[in-house]
Amino acid sequence: MMAFWDILISASFWAAAIRIASPLIFATMGELICERAGVLNLGIEGIMVMGAFAGWFAVYLGLPLWLGVAVAFASGMVFGALHSALTVPFGLSQHVVGLGITLLATAVAAFTYRLALPQVTSPPRIEPFQPWELPVLSDIPFLGEAVFSQTALTYAAFLTAFLVALVLYRTPLGLALRAAGENPSAVAAQGLSVTGLRMGAVIVGSGLMAVGGAFLTLSAFSSFFFDMVNGRGWICIALVVFGAWRPGKAVMGAILFAAFDALQVRLQQTPIGAVLPYQLFLAMPYILSIVALVLMSRRAEVPQALMVPYNKGER
């Protein structure tokens, strides 16, 4: 019990939790934007894989790190444009298209990797983002090590969540996006394009998902391998529900899941880890997240027009 408590009060534990949460925050914000506009984007897993590869490969070819992030964002936008073109104006099944995008994006990343590096047996490494200690703030006891000694992409993740919340709840654009996911007929009655709003939301949201993938290669692991996303995209879809389609709550959910993940790694190194099978620890973040999701989602208000195609002139 003492070891468990020592883990929870250590700054290194919370630093790891925030680092693990960062790619989830990017991707969750992207999914949240899509769903707020009325489109479920199940392509998130494959888009994250593509973003991880595109960002890493761009830097591997010699581009600066931030340009690698931009390349990842652009790659996500391409697949977002394909997803939105099929689901919004044509009204195809968002489930089927999303899963197809996941398979396509993953396959494109794998094919391009094998084509560009046919003789490579182990993934080449790049120089990733380094921890950036903020002046004065990084000297604060506990908080300095836990929060203010992260990489620039981690700070960007939290800034992105703030900007998403600001746009959604404090701007006319955000109001229009939320209305497109609640009552698209009312949006059309105001002379706005529901199709344009939804497609734009999916394209930008997919770009953020790809940046979440790029975090893994440009800030966490410094190389690309095919299983690195490892279901994080599906977790992000659950986090949107957990957060009741609100950015602030979704960020808290991402940190909660990341804390469970960081905790299971450390518990394996305690006397408890010598007794219990390691598979139980690996499953722990997902089990606890499912429990939290069930408890939180019971009162969540789903956007009324989520997954409902809109055809101009129909009610």
N, C-alpha and C positions, 0 to 999 in steps of 0.2 A: 504493500500500500504506500509505503514511504517512497519507493522508487517511482511509482505512478505519479505521486504528488510532485516529486522533484522534477519530473519531465514537464509537467504542466506549468511550473513556475520558472522554467529556464528560458532565457531570451533566445537561445539557439533554436529551441523548438518552435517558437512563434515566428522566428525568421524563416525557418523552413516552411511553415504553414503558409505564410504570405507568398513565398516564392512558388510553392506548388499551386496556390490559388490563382496566380497571375494569368496563365494561359486560359484557365477556366473563365476568368472575368472577361477577357477579350471575346471569347467564343460565345459566352452566355449573353453578353450585350448584343452581339450580332444576331443571335437567335431571337432575343427579346424584341429587337426592332422588327424583324420579319413577322413575328406572331402578333405584335401590336397592330401591324397593318393588315392582318388577316391571313397570313401565309405561314403554314408550317413547313419549315425547311429541314427535312431529314437528310439533306446532303451534307450536313455539318461535319460528319466524321471524315468523309472523303475530302472535303474542302480543307479541313485542318491538315490532313496528310499532304495535300498538294501545297498548302502554304508552308509547311515545314520543309518540304523539298525545294520549292522555288526560292525561298529566302536563303536557305543554306547554299544552294547551287549558285545563286547570284554572287554571294560573298566568296565562295570557292573560286569563281571565275575572276575575282579581283575587285568587285564593287564594294564600297563602304558598307558598314553594317546597316545604317539607316536606309540606304538605297535597297539593301536586301529586304528590309521590312516593307518598303514601298513595292518591290517586285512581288512579294508575297500577297500584299493587299490587292494588287492588280490581278494576280492569278485567281484570287477568290472572287473578285468582281466578274471575271470572265465566266466562271461556273455559275455565279449568281444570276448573270444575264441569261444564261441558258435555262436555268431553273425557272426564272420569272417569265421568260418568253413562253414556256410550255404550260405553266400553271395559271398565269393571270389572264392574258387575252384569250388563250385557247381553252382554259378551264379543265385541263387534264388533272388526273388524280395527283394530289400533292404527296400522298404516301408513295405512290409508284415512282413518280418523277424524282422525289428526294432520294429514295434508295438507289435509283439508277444513277443519279449524280454522284453518290458516294462510291459506287462501283467504278464509274467512269473516271472520276478524279484520282482514285487510288491506282487504277490501272495506268493512267497517263503518267503519274509520278514514277511508278515502277518501270514502265517502258522507257521513259526518258533517262532515268538513272542508269539502266542497263545499256542503253544506246550510247550515252555519253561516257560511261566508265565501264567498258566491257571487261577489262582485265583486273579490276579492283576486287580484292577479296575481303578487305575490311574497310569500313567507311572512312574516307579522309577527314581530317579534323581541320577546323578553322579557328581563328581567334575570336571568341565570342565577346559579348558585352561583359564588362568587368563591373564589380560592385562599385557604386558611386556613393560615397559618404557625403551627405549634405552638411555643409558647414554649420556649426553650433548644434543643429538637431541631432547629428550622429553622436554627439557627446552626452546626450541625455541618458542617464542610467536606465537600463533595461530597454526603453523605447528606442534608443539610439541604435543598439545592435539588432533589435527585432524588426524595426520598421524603416529606419533611415540609413541603412547600409545595404540597400538592394541595388539591382542593376537599373539602368534607365528605363528598360522596358516594363519593369514592375511598376515604377512610378507612372508610366504612360498608361498602364492598365487601369489604375485607379482614376487617373485623369479622364480616361475614356468613359468610365462609368459615370463620373460626375457630369461630363458633357452630354451624355445620352439622357440622363435625368433632366438636365437643364433644357435640352431641346424638346423633350417629350412633354414637359409640364410647364414650360415658361415661354414657349414660342408658338406663333400661329402654325408653323410647319408641324410641330409636335401634336398640336390639337387636330390638325387634318389627318395625320398618320393614325392617331388613336381612333378618330372617327371612321377611318377607312376599315378598321378592324371591328368596329362596333355597329355602325349604321352607314354603309357605303352609299345608300340612296340619298341620305342627307348631305353627304359630301358632294355627290353629283348635282344635287339641287342648288348648291352654292357655286356651281360653275367650275368645280375642280375635277381633275381627272383621277378617278379611282385607280384606273389601270396604271397611270404614271406614278402615283404615290406608292402603290404596292410594288411595282417593279423596281422603283428607286430604293425602297426599303430593303428588298431582297438583295439587290446588287451591293448596297453599302454594308448590309448585315453580313453578307457572305465574305466581303473583304475583311471585316473584323474577325470572322471565324478563321480565315487564313492567317491573320496576324497571330491569333492564338496558337496555331500550329507552328508558326515561325519562331515563337518564343522558345519552343522546345529545342530548336536547333541553334538559334542565335544567342540564347541566354542561359539555357539549362545544360544541354548535353554537348554542344559544339560539333556535332556530326549528325548525319541523317541515317536512320535505319527504319525499316518498313513498319515495325510494330510499335513505334514510339508513341503514337497517339493513344493506342491501347484503350479505346472505349471512352475517352474523355468527351467526345462529341455527344454521345448519348447521355452522359452525366449532365452536360450543359443543358440539354433539353429538359431534363428533370429539374435542374436548378431554376429554370424559368418558371416552372409550375410551383416549385418550392417558394420562390420569391413573389408569387401571386402577380406575375407580370409587372413587377416594380423593380427598377434598377437597384435601389438601396438594399432591399431584402434579398435580391438575387446575389449581390456581392457578399452579404453575410452568409448566405448558403454556400457560396464557393469557398469562403474561408473555413466554414464548419467542416465541409467535406475534406478540404486540404489538411485541417487539423487532425481529423481521423486518420488520414493517410500517413501524416508525419508521426502520429502516435503509434500506429501499428509497426512501423519500422523500428522505433525505439523500444517497444515492448518486446520485440523478438530478441533483444540483447539483454533482457532482464532474466532473473530466475524463472519467471513465468514462461518465457520463451523456450526454456529448456524442457518444459513439461508438456505444453500444448503444441499441436502440429502447426507448422508455419502457415499452412493454407488457411487456417482459421483467422490468423492475423491479416492475411491478404484480403480476406472477404469482409473483415470488420468495417472498413469505410463504407462499403456498398450496403451492408446490412443496416448500419446505423443511418445511412442516408435514406434508405427506403422507409425506415420507421419515421424519420423526421419529415419525409415527403408526404407520407400518409397523414400525419398529424396536421401539417401546415396546409395541405391542399384541400382539406375538407371545407375550408371557408374561403377558398380562392374564387375570384370571379373571372371566369374565362371570357375573353373577348367574344362578343356575341356572333361576329361574322368570321371567326377563325375557321379556316378550311371551307368557307362557303364561297363559291365562285360568284363573281358579280358580272351580270350582263346588262348593259345600259338599256334602260327602258323597262326592265323587269322589276317586280317588287317581291 
